[in-house]
Amino acid sequence: MKKAKAAKMTGKRREWTKADLKELKDHSKARTPVVKISKLTKRSVGALRQKALHLGIGLGHRR
């Protein structure tokens, strides 16, 4: 039997700077879509959502 392929690594970890956190909070207040924030910050949607959850802020639109 063949072994399952390992998950593909796409990049290295980057620390969150104070400027990154401020930008994330500003996007949260502006209700910018998460996909757009992801492209602007060059971070994955999952990373953005996890950080927002940790900070206790919402991301994207609210229904």
PQR file with spaces between the fields and no chain letter, atoms N, CA, C, O and H, PARSE charges and radii, in Angstrom:
ATOM       1  N    MET     1       0.834   -1.190    0.000 -0.4000 1.5000
ATOM       2  CA   MET     1       0.000    0.000    0.000 -0.0000 2.0000
ATOM       3  C    MET     1       0.874    1.247    0.000  0.5500 1.7000
ATOM       4  O    MET     1       1.951    1.278    0.596 -0.5500 1.4000
ATOM       5  N    LYS     2       0.390    2.253   -0.671 -0.4000 1.5000
ATOM       6  CA   LYS     2       1.125    3.516   -0.701 -0.0000 2.0000
ATOM       7  C    LYS     2       0.759    4.358    0.512  0.5500 1.7000
ATOM       8  O    LYS     2      -0.371    4.325    0.997 -0.5500 1.4000
ATOM       9  H    LYS     2      -0.485    2.228   -1.155  0.4000 1.0000
ATOM      10  N    LYS     3       1.730    5.102    0.984 -0.4000 1.5000
ATOM      11  CA   LYS     3       1.468    5.993    2.111 -0.0000 2.0000
ATOM      12  C    LYS     3       0.808    7.274    1.612  0.5500 1.7000
ATOM      13  O    LYS     3       1.027    7.704    0.480 -0.5500 1.4000
ATOM      14  H    LYS     3       2.649    5.129    0.590  0.4000 1.0000
ATOM      15  N    ALA     4       0.008    7.865    2.469 -0.4000 1.5000
ATOM      16  CA   ALA     4      -0.644    9.124    2.102 -0.0000 2.0000
ATOM      17  C    ALA     4       0.404   10.226    1.961  0.5500 1.7000
ATOM      18  O    ALA     4       1.404   10.242    2.678 -0.5500 1.4000
ATOM      19  H    ALA     4      -0.170    7.516    3.389  0.4000 1.0000
ATOM      20  N    LYS     5       0.165   11.126    1.044 -0.4000 1.5000
ATOM      21  CA   LYS     5       1.101   12.224    0.843 -0.0000 2.0000
ATOM      22  C    LYS     5       1.056   13.176    2.028  0.5500 1.7000
ATOM      23  O    LYS     5       0.001   13.397    2.623 -0.5500 1.4000
ATOM      24  H    LYS     5      -0.647   11.113    0.461  0.4000 1.0000
ATOM      25  N    ALA     6       2.196   13.727    2.358 -0.4000 1.5000
ATOM      26  CA   ALA     6       2.274   14.706    3.455 -0.0000 2.0000
ATOM      27  C    ALA     6       1.634   16.012    3.008  0.5500 1.7000
ATOM      28  O    ALA     6       1.593   16.321    1.817 -0.5500 1.4000
ATOM      29  H    ALA     6       3.053   13.547    1.875  0.4000 1.0000
ATOM      30  N    ALA     7       1.142   16.764    3.963 -0.4000 1.5000
ATOM      31  CA   ALA     7       0.529   18.050    3.651 -0.0000 2.0000
ATOM      32  C    ALA     7       1.569   18.976    3.010  0.5500 1.7000
ATOM      33  O    ALA     7       2.732   19.002    3.414 -0.5500 1.4000
ATOM      34  H    ALA     7       1.175   16.513    4.931  0.4000 1.0000
ATOM      35  N    LYS     8       1.136   19.710    2.033 -0.4000 1.5000
ATOM      36  CA   LYS     8       2.044   20.584    1.305 -0.0000 2.0000
ATOM      37  C    LYS     8       2.248   21.885    2.092  0.5500 1.7000
ATOM      38  O    LYS     8       1.288   22.579    2.426 -0.5500 1.4000
ATOM      39  H    LYS     8       0.191   19.689    1.705  0.4000 1.0000
ATOM      40  N    MET     9       3.492   22.193    2.376 -0.4000 1.5000
ATOM      41  CA   MET     9       3.809   23.429    3.075 -0.0000 2.0000
ATOM      42  C    MET     9       3.945   24.545    2.041  0.5500 1.7000
ATOM      43  O    MET     9       4.669   24.398    1.056 -0.5500 1.4000
ATOM      44  H    MET     9       4.272   21.629    2.105  0.4000 1.0000
ATOM      45  N    THR    10       3.260   25.639    2.262 -0.4000 1.5000
ATOM      46  CA   THR    10       3.288   26.715    1.287 -0.0000 2.0000
ATOM      47  C    THR    10       4.150   27.894    1.725  0.5500 1.7000
ATOM      48  O    THR    10       4.485   28.743    0.899 -0.5500 1.4000
ATOM      49  H    THR    10       2.671   25.758    3.062  0.4000 1.0000
ATOM      50  N    GLY    11       4.515   27.968    2.999 -0.4000 1.5000
ATOM      51  CA   GLY    11       5.326   29.096    3.430 -0.0000 2.0000
ATOM      52  C    GLY    11       5.770   28.939    4.864  0.5500 1.7000
ATOM      53  O    GLY    11       5.458   27.952    5.530 -0.5500 1.4000
ATOM      54  H    GLY    11       4.243   27.279    3.670  0.4000 1.0000
ATOM      55  N    LYS    12       6.502   29.929    5.323 -0.4000 1.5000
ATOM      56  CA   LYS    12       6.993   29.910    6.691 -0.0000 2.0000
ATOM      57  C    LYS    12       6.092   30.770    7.565  0.5500 1.7000
ATOM      58  O    LYS    12       5.349   31.621    7.077 -0.5500 1.4000
ATOM      59  H    LYS    12       6.756   30.731    4.782  0.4000 1.0000
ATOM      60  N    ARG    13       6.178   30.529    8.859 -0.4000 1.5000
ATOM      61  CA   ARG    13       5.387   31.324    9.793 -0.0000 2.0000
ATOM      62  C    ARG    13       5.938   32.739    9.867  0.5500 1.7000
ATOM      63  O    ARG    13       7.145   32.965    9.775 -0.5500 1.4000
ATOM      64  H    ARG    13       6.782   29.838    9.255  0.4000 1.0000
ATOM      65  N    ARG    14       5.019   33.685   10.035 -0.4000 1.5000
ATOM      66  CA   ARG    14       5.409   35.073   10.254 -0.0000 2.0000
ATOM      67  C    ARG    14       4.756   35.540   11.536  0.5500 1.7000
ATOM      68  O    ARG    14       3.577   35.279   11.776 -0.5500 1.4000
ATOM      69  H    ARG    14       4.038   33.501   10.110  0.4000 1.0000
ATOM      70  N    GLU    15       5.516   36.224   12.348 -0.4000 1.5000
ATOM      71  CA   GLU    15       4.974   36.761   13.589 -0.0000 2.0000
ATOM      72  C    GLU    15       4.002   37.892   13.263  0.5500 1.7000
ATOM      73  O    GLU    15       4.121   38.552   12.231 -0.5500 1.4000
ATOM      74  H    GLU    15       6.474   36.436   12.153  0.4000 1.0000
ATOM      75  N    TRP    16       3.043   38.103   14.159 -0.4000 1.5000
ATOM      76  CA   TRP    16       2.091   39.200   14.011 -0.0000 2.0000
ATOM      77  C    TRP    16       2.701   40.443   14.659  0.5500 1.7000
ATOM      78  O    TRP    16       2.983   40.445   15.857 -0.5500 1.4000
ATOM      79  H    TRP    16       2.947   37.567   14.997  0.4000 1.0000
ATOM      80  N    THR    17       2.901   41.490   13.875 -0.4000 1.5000
ATOM      81  CA   THR    17       3.427   42.740   14.412 -0.0000 2.0000
ATOM      82  C    THR    17       2.261   43.599   14.906  0.5500 1.7000
ATOM      83  O    THR    17       1.100   43.299   14.631 -0.5500 1.4000
ATOM      84  H    THR    17       2.672   41.488   12.901  0.4000 1.0000
ATOM      85  N    LYS    18       2.580   44.660   15.630 -0.4000 1.5000
ATOM      86  CA   LYS    18       1.535   45.573   16.095 -0.0000 2.0000
ATOM      87  C    LYS    18       0.809   46.195   14.919  0.5500 1.7000
ATOM      88  O    LYS    18      -0.402   46.410   14.977 -0.5500 1.4000
ATOM      89  H    LYS    18       3.524   44.903   15.854  0.4000 1.0000
ATOM      90  N    ALA    19       1.538   46.485   13.853 -0.4000 1.5000
ATOM      91  CA   ALA    19       0.927   47.059   12.648 -0.0000 2.0000
ATOM      92  C    ALA    19      -0.038   46.059   12.006  0.5500 1.7000
ATOM      93  O    ALA    19      -1.103   46.445   11.525 -0.5500 1.4000
ATOM      94  H    ALA    19       2.521   46.310   13.806  0.4000 1.0000
ATOM      95  N    ASP    20       0.336   44.772   11.997 -0.4000 1.5000
ATOM      96  CA   ASP    20      -0.535   43.728   11.441 -0.0000 2.0000
ATOM      97  C    ASP    20      -1.842   43.638   12.238  0.5500 1.7000
ATOM      98  O    ASP    20      -2.926   43.524   11.666 -0.5500 1.4000
ATOM      99  H    ASP    20       1.202   44.458   12.387  0.4000 1.0000
ATOM     100  N    LEU    21      -1.717   43.693   13.559 -0.4000 1.5000
ATOM     101  CA   LEU    21      -2.898   43.600   14.417 -0.0000 2.0000
ATOM     102  C    LEU    21      -3.810   44.810   14.229  0.5500 1.7000
ATOM     103  O    LEU    21      -5.033   44.669   14.198 -0.5500 1.4000
ATOM     104  H    LEU    21      -0.837   43.786   14.024  0.4000 1.0000
ATOM     105  N    LYS    22      -3.217   46.001   14.104 -0.4000 1.5000
ATOM     106  CA   LYS    22      -4.018   47.208   13.891 -0.0000 2.0000
ATOM     107  C    LYS    22      -4.759   47.118   12.556  0.5500 1.7000
ATOM     108  O    LYS    22      -5.933   47.475   12.465 -0.5500 1.4000
ATOM     109  H    LYS    22      -2.224   46.116   14.130  0.4000 1.0000
ATOM     110  N    GLU    23      -4.068   46.642   11.533 -0.4000 1.5000
ATOM     111  CA   GLU    23      -4.676   46.499   10.212 -0.0000 2.0000
ATOM     112  C    GLU    23      -5.843   45.504   10.263  0.5500 1.7000
ATOM     113  O    GLU    23      -6.888   45.740    9.656 -0.5500 1.4000
ATOM     114  H    GLU    23      -3.114   46.352   11.607  0.4000 1.0000
ATOM     115  N    LEU    24      -5.664   44.401   10.983 -0.4000 1.5000
ATOM     116  CA   LEU    24      -6.717   43.397   11.117 -0.0000 2.0000
ATOM     117  C    LEU    24      -7.932   43.988   11.833  0.5500 1.7000
ATOM     118  O    LEU    24      -9.069   43.747   11.426 -0.5500 1.4000
ATOM     119  H    LEU    24      -4.815   44.210   11.476  0.4000 1.0000
ATOM     120  N    LYS    25      -7.699   44.753   12.886 -0.4000 1.5000
ATOM     121  CA   LYS    25      -8.797   45.378   13.626 -0.0000 2.0000
ATOM     122  C    LYS    25      -9.516   46.413   12.771  0.5500 1.7000
ATOM     123  O    LYS    25     -10.740   46.527   12.832 -0.5500 1.4000
ATOM     124  H    LYS    25      -6.776   44.948   13.216  0.4000 1.0000
ATOM     125  N    ASP    26      -8.761   47.169   11.975 -0.4000 1.5000
ATOM     126  CA   ASP    26      -9.375   48.157   11.080 -0.0000 2.0000
ATOM     127  C    ASP    26     -10.255   47.485   10.032  0.5500 1.7000
ATOM     128  O    ASP    26     -11.346   47.968    9.730 -0.5500 1.4000
ATOM     129  H    ASP    26      -7.767   47.076   11.926  0.4000 1.0000
ATOM     130  N    HIS    27      -9.786   46.384    9.485 -0.4000 1.5000
ATOM     131  CA   HIS    27     -10.580   45.635    8.504 -0.0000 2.0000
ATOM     132  C    HIS    27     -11.825   45.046    9.165  0.5500 1.7000
ATOM     133  O    HIS    27     -12.881   44.957    8.539 -0.5500 1.4000
ATOM     134  H    HIS    27      -8.899   45.991    9.731  0.4000 1.0000
ATOM     135  N    SER    28     -11.699   44.650   10.415 -0.4000 1.5000
ATOM     136  CA   SER    28     -12.843   44.110   11.141 -0.0000 2.0000
ATOM     137  C    SER    28     -13.929   45.162   11.288  0.5500 1.7000
ATOM     138  O    SER    28     -15.108   44.881   11.074 -0.5500 1.4000
ATOM     139  H    SER    28     -10.841   44.723   10.923  0.4000 1.0000
ATOM     140  N    LYS    29     -13.530   46.374   11.652 -0.4000 1.5000
ATOM     141  CA   LYS    29     -14.494   47.471   11.812 -0.0000 2.0000
ATOM     142  C    LYS    29     -15.130   47.850   10.483  0.5500 1.7000
ATOM     143  O    LYS    29     -16.309   48.200   10.429 -0.5500 1.4000
ATOM     144  H    LYS    29     -12.572   46.603   11.826  0.4000 1.0000
ATOM     145  N    ALA    30     -14.342   47.778    9.408 -0.4000 1.5000
ATOM     146  CA   ALA    30     -14.834   48.129    8.079 -0.0000 2.0000
ATOM     147  C    ALA    30     -15.626   46.990    7.437  0.5500 1.7000
ATOM     148  O    ALA    30     -16.209   47.164    6.367 -0.5500 1.4000
ATOM     149  H    ALA    30     -13.384   47.494    9.453  0.4000 1.0000
ATOM     150  N    ARG    31     -15.646   45.826    8.089 -0.4000 1.5000
ATOM     151  CA   ARG    31     -16.336   44.631    7.578 -0.0000 2.0000
ATOM     152  C    ARG    31     -15.845   44.211    6.195  0.5500 1.7000
ATOM     153  O    ARG    31     -16.632   43.835    5.326 -0.5500 1.4000
ATOM     154  H    ARG    31     -15.172   45.685    8.959  0.4000 1.0000
ATOM     155  N    THR    32     -14.539   44.283    6.013 -0.4000 1.5000
ATOM     156  CA   THR    32     -13.920   43.850    4.763 -0.0000 2.0000
ATOM     157  C    THR    32     -14.025   42.328    4.651  0.5500 1.7000
ATOM     158  O    THR    32     -13.795   41.626    5.635 -0.5500 1.4000
ATOM     159  H    THR    32     -13.900   44.589    6.718  0.4000 1.0000
ATOM     160  N    PRO    33     -14.372   41.802    3.464 -0.5600 1.5000
ATOM     161  CA   PRO    33     -14.439   40.343    3.294  0.2800 2.0000
ATOM     162  C    PRO    33     -13.094   39.678    3.610  0.5500 1.7000
ATOM     163  O    PRO    33     -12.034   40.220    3.298 -0.5500 1.4000
ATOM     164  N    VAL    34     -13.156   38.513    4.223 -0.4000 1.5000
ATOM     165  CA   VAL    34     -11.947   37.817    4.676 -0.0000 2.0000
ATOM     166  C    VAL    34     -11.017   37.475    3.511  0.5500 1.7000
ATOM     167  O    VAL    34      -9.796   37.538    3.650 -0.5500 1.4000
ATOM     168  H    VAL    34     -14.017   38.073    4.477  0.4000 1.0000
ATOM     169  N    VAL    35     -11.587   37.118    2.376 -0.4000 1.5000
ATOM     170  CA   VAL    35     -10.762   36.762    1.214 -0.0000 2.0000
ATOM     171  C    VAL    35      -9.934   37.972    0.769  0.5500 1.7000
ATOM     172  O    VAL    35      -8.770   37.832    0.394 -0.5500 1.4000
ATOM     173  H    VAL    35     -12.579   37.067    2.263  0.4000 1.0000
ATOM     174  N    LYS    36     -10.538   39.142    0.813 -0.4000 1.5000
ATOM     175  CA   LYS    36      -9.828   40.358    0.418 -0.0000 2.0000
ATOM     176  C    LYS    36      -8.713   40.678    1.418  0.5500 1.7000
ATOM     177  O    LYS    36      -7.614   41.064    1.019 -0.5500 1.4000
ATOM     178  H    LYS    36     -11.484   39.256    1.117  0.4000 1.0000
ATOM     179  N    ILE    37      -8.991   40.519    2.709 -0.4000 1.5000
ATOM     180  CA   ILE    37      -7.970   40.743    3.739 -0.0000 2.0000
ATOM     181  C    ILE    37      -6.810   39.773    3.534  0.5500 1.7000
ATOM     182  O    ILE    37      -5.643   40.140    3.676 -0.5500 1.4000
ATOM     183  H    ILE    37      -9.883   40.205    3.034  0.4000 1.0000
ATOM     184  N    SER    38      -7.151   38.531    3.198 -0.4000 1.5000
ATOM     185  CA   SER    38      -6.148   37.493    2.979 -0.0000 2.0000
ATOM     186  C    SER    38      -5.187   37.884    1.862  0.5500 1.7000
ATOM     187  O    SER    38      -3.976   37.703    1.991 -0.5500 1.4000
ATOM     188  H    SER    38      -8.099   38.233    3.083  0.4000 1.0000
ATOM     189  N    LYS    39      -5.714   38.409    0.782 -0.4000 1.5000
ATOM     190  CA   LYS    39      -4.871   38.812   -0.342 -0.0000 2.0000
ATOM     191  C    LYS    39      -4.019   40.030    0.004  0.5500 1.7000
ATOM     192  O    LYS    39      -2.862   40.121   -0.406 -0.5500 1.4000
ATOM     193  H    LYS    39      -6.697   38.556    0.677  0.4000 1.0000
ATOM     194  N    LEU    40      -4.596   40.967    0.762 -0.4000 1.5000
ATOM     195  CA   LEU    40      -3.861   42.178    1.132 -0.0000 2.0000
ATOM     196  C    LEU    40      -2.725   41.888    2.104  0.5500 1.7000
ATOM     197  O    LEU    40      -1.637   42.453    1.984 -0.5500 1.4000
ATOM     198  H    LEU    40      -5.536   40.893    1.095  0.4000 1.0000
ATOM     199  N    THR    41      -2.979   41.008    3.065 -0.4000 1.5000
ATOM     200  CA   THR    41      -1.993   40.731    4.108 -0.0000 2.0000
ATOM     201  C    THR    41      -1.077   39.557    3.778  0.5500 1.7000
ATOM     202  O    THR    41      -0.088   39.323    4.472 -0.5500 1.4000
ATOM     203  H    THR    41      -3.863   40.550    3.163  0.4000 1.0000
ATOM     204  N    LYS    42      -1.407   38.820    2.721 -0.4000 1.5000
ATOM     205  CA   LYS    42      -0.663   37.620    2.320 -0.0000 2.0000
ATOM     206  C    LYS    42      -0.623   36.591    3.446  0.5500 1.7000
ATOM     207  O    LYS    42       0.412   35.985    3.721 -0.5500 1.4000
ATOM     208  H    LYS    42      -2.211   39.010    2.157  0.4000 1.0000
ATOM     209  N    ARG    43      -1.776   36.411    4.089 -0.4000 1.5000
ATOM     210  CA   ARG    43      -1.950   35.380    5.110 -0.0000 2.0000
ATOM     211  C    ARG    43      -3.173   34.562    4.722  0.5500 1.7000
ATOM     212  O    ARG    43      -4.049   35.040    4.002 -0.5500 1.4000
ATOM     213  H    ARG    43      -2.617   36.904    3.865  0.4000 1.0000
ATOM     214  N    SER    44      -3.224   33.331    5.201 -0.4000 1.5000
ATOM     215  CA   SER    44      -4.346   32.469    4.837 -0.0000 2.0000
ATOM     216  C    SER    44      -5.614   32.907    5.573  0.5500 1.7000
ATOM     217  O    SER    44      -5.552   33.567    6.610 -0.5500 1.4000
ATOM     218  H    SER    44      -2.512   32.942    5.786  0.4000 1.0000
ATOM     219  N    VAL    45      -6.756   32.526    5.015 -0.4000 1.5000
ATOM     220  CA   VAL    45      -8.046   32.831    5.628 -0.0000 2.0000
ATOM     221  C    VAL    45      -8.112   32.194    7.017  0.5500 1.7000
ATOM     222  O    VAL    45      -8.617   32.805    7.959 -0.5500 1.4000
ATOM     223  H    VAL    45      -6.806   31.989    4.172  0.4000 1.0000
ATOM     224  N    GLY    46      -7.607   30.980    7.142 -0.4000 1.5000
ATOM     225  CA   GLY    46      -7.609   30.278    8.422 -0.0000 2.0000
ATOM     226  C    GLY    46      -6.776   30.999    9.462  0.5500 1.7000
ATOM     227  O    GLY    46      -7.173   31.095   10.623 -0.5500 1.4000
ATOM     228  H    GLY    46      -7.197   30.484    6.377  0.4000 1.0000
ATOM     229  N    ALA    47      -5.615   31.509    9.050 -0.4000 1.5000
ATOM     230  CA   ALA    47      -4.749   32.238    9.982 -0.0000 2.0000
ATOM     231  C    ALA    47      -5.428   33.513   10.466  0.5500 1.7000
ATOM     232  O    ALA    47      -5.338   33.867   11.641 -0.5500 1.4000
ATOM     233  H    ALA    47      -5.292   31.430    8.107  0.4000 1.0000
ATOM     234  N    LEU    48      -6.107   34.198    9.549 -0.4000 1.5000
ATOM     235  CA   LEU    48      -6.809   35.431    9.914 -0.0000 2.0000
ATOM     236  C    LEU    48      -7.960   35.145   10.881  0.5500 1.7000
ATOM     237  O    LEU    48      -8.155   35.865   11.860 -0.5500 1.4000
ATOM     238  H    LEU    48      -6.180   33.910    8.594  0.4000 1.0000
ATOM     239  N    ARG    49      -8.714   34.089   10.591 -0.4000 1.5000
ATOM     240  CA   ARG    49      -9.843   33.743   11.458 -0.0000 2.0000
ATOM     241  C    ARG    49      -9.368   33.318   12.849  0.5500 1.7000
ATOM     242  O    ARG    49      -9.990   33.677   13.849 -0.5500 1.4000
ATOM     243  H    ARG    49      -8.555   33.505    9.795  0.4000 1.0000
ATOM     244  N    GLN    50      -8.288   32.567   12.920 -0.4000 1.5000
ATOM     245  CA   GLN    50      -7.761   32.134   14.210 -0.0000 2.0000
ATOM     246  C    GLN    50      -7.287   33.324   15.033  0.5500 1.7000
ATOM     247  O    GLN    50      -7.541   33.390   16.236 -0.5500 1.4000
ATOM     248  H    GLN    50      -7.782   32.275   12.108  0.4000 1.0000
ATOM     249  N    LYS    51      -6.601   34.260   14.393 -0.4000 1.5000
ATOM     250  CA   LYS    51      -6.107   35.425   15.106 -0.0000 2.0000
ATOM     251  C    LYS    51      -7.270   36.303   15.564  0.5500 1.7000
ATOM     252  O    LYS    51      -7.250   36.825   16.679 -0.5500 1.4000
ATOM     253  H    LYS    51      -6.395   34.206   13.416  0.4000 1.0000
ATOM     254  N    ALA    52      -8.267   36.466   14.726 -0.4000 1.5000
ATOM     255  CA   ALA    52      -9.446   37.259   15.096 -0.0000 2.0000
ATOM     256  C    ALA    52     -10.179   36.616   16.272  0.5500 1.7000
ATOM     257  O    ALA    52     -10.643   37.313   17.174 -0.5500 1.4000
ATOM     258  H    ALA    52      -8.283   36.043   13.820  0.4000 1.0000
ATOM     259  N    LEU    53     -10.280   35.303   16.259 -0.4000 1.5000
ATOM     260  CA   LEU    53     -10.921   34.576   17.360 -0.0000 2.0000
ATOM     261  C    LEU    53     -10.140   34.792   18.652  0.5500 1.7000
ATOM     262  O    LEU    53     -10.729   35.016   19.710 -0.5500 1.4000
ATOM     263  H    LEU    53      -9.903   34.737   15.526  0.4000 1.0000
ATOM     264  N    HIS    54      -8.824   34.724   18.564 -0.4000 1.5000
ATOM     265  CA   HIS    54      -7.962   34.933   19.728 -0.0000 2.0000
ATOM     266  C    HIS    54      -8.102   36.354   20.280  0.5500 1.7000
ATOM     267  O    HIS    54      -8.059   36.567   21.491 -0.5500 1.4000
ATOM     268  H    HIS    54      -8.345   34.542   17.704  0.4000 1.0000
ATOM     269  N    LEU    55      -8.271   37.334   19.363 -0.4000 1.5000
ATOM     270  CA   LEU    55      -8.403   38.736   19.770 -0.0000 2.0000
ATOM     271  C    LEU    55      -9.830   39.083   20.196  0.5500 1.7000
ATOM     272  O    LEU    55     -10.066   40.121   20.814 -0.5500 1.4000
ATOM     273  H    LEU    55      -8.306   37.161   18.379  0.4000 1.0000
ATOM     274  N    GLY    56     -10.773   38.209   19.862 -0.4000 1.5000
ATOM     275  CA   GLY    56     -12.169   38.453   20.218 -0.0000 2.0000
ATOM     276  C    GLY    56     -12.857   39.446   19.301  0.5500 1.7000
ATOM     277  O    GLY    56     -13.774   40.153   19.721 -0.5500 1.4000
ATOM     278  H    GLY    56     -10.581   37.365   19.360  0.4000 1.0000
ATOM     279  N    ILE    57     -12.417   39.502   18.042 -0.4000 1.5000
ATOM     280  CA   ILE    57     -13.052   40.391   17.069 -0.0000 2.0000
ATOM     281  C    ILE    57     -13.680   39.559   15.961  0.5500 1.7000
ATOM     282  O    ILE    57     -13.298   38.407   15.752 -0.5500 1.4000
ATOM     283  H    ILE    57     -11.673   38.928   17.702  0.4000 1.0000
ATOM     284  N    GLY    58     -14.628   40.128   15.263 -0.4000 1.5000
ATOM     285  CA   GLY    58     -15.275   39.438   14.158 -0.0000 2.0000
ATOM     286  C    GLY    58     -14.623   39.808   12.835  0.5500 1.7000
ATOM     287  O    GLY    58     -14.024   40.875   12.701 -0.5500 1.4000
ATOM     288  H    GLY    58     -14.938   41.064   15.433  0.4000 1.0000
ATOM     289  N    LEU    59     -14.746   38.921   11.870 -0.4000 1.5000
ATOM     290  CA   LEU    59     -14.216   39.204   10.530 -0.0000 2.0000
ATOM     291  C    LEU    59     -15.300   38.982    9.497  0.5500 1.7000
ATOM     292  O    LEU    59     -16.202   38.164    9.681 -0.5500 1.4000
ATOM     293  H    LEU    59     -15.232   38.054   11.979  0.4000 1.0000
ATOM     294  N    GLY    60     -15.197   39.728    8.403 -0.4000 1.5000
ATOM     295  CA   GLY    60     -16.127   39.573    7.305 -0.0000 2.0000
ATOM     296  C    GLY    60     -17.469   40.214    7.577  0.5500 1.7000
ATOM     297  O    GLY    60     -17.604   41.020    8.497 -0.5500 1.4000
ATOM     298  H    GLY    60     -14.465   40.392    8.253  0.4000 1.0000
ATOM     299  N    HIS    61     -18.456   39.862    6.784 -0.4000 1.5000
ATOM     300  CA   HIS    61     -19.789   40.432    6.940 -0.0000 2.0000
ATOM     301  C    HIS    61     -20.542   39.772    8.078  0.5500 1.7000
ATOM     302  O    HIS    61     -20.222   38.658    8.492 -0.5500 1.4000
ATOM     303  H    HIS    61     -18.347   39.207    6.036  0.4000 1.0000
ATOM     304  N    ARG    62     -21.514   40.455    8.562 -0.4000 1.5000
ATOM     305  CA   ARG    62     -22.360   39.906    9.620 -0.0000 2.0000
ATOM     306  C    ARG    62     -23.779   39.825    9.098  0.5500 1.7000
ATOM     307  O    ARG    62     -24.293   40.788    8.529 -0.5500 1.4000
ATOM     308  H    ARG    62     -21.774   41.360    8.226  0.4000 1.0000
ATOM     309  N    ARG    63     -24.405   38.693    9.285 -0.4000 1.5000
ATOM     310  CA   ARG    63     -25.777   38.514    8.783 -0.0000 2.0000
ATOM     311  C    ARG    63     -26.793   38.921    9.805  0.5500 1.7000
ATOM     312  O    ARG    63     -27.995   38.836    9.549 -0.5500 1.4000
ATOM     313  H    ARG    63     -23.988   37.911    9.747  0.4000 1.0000
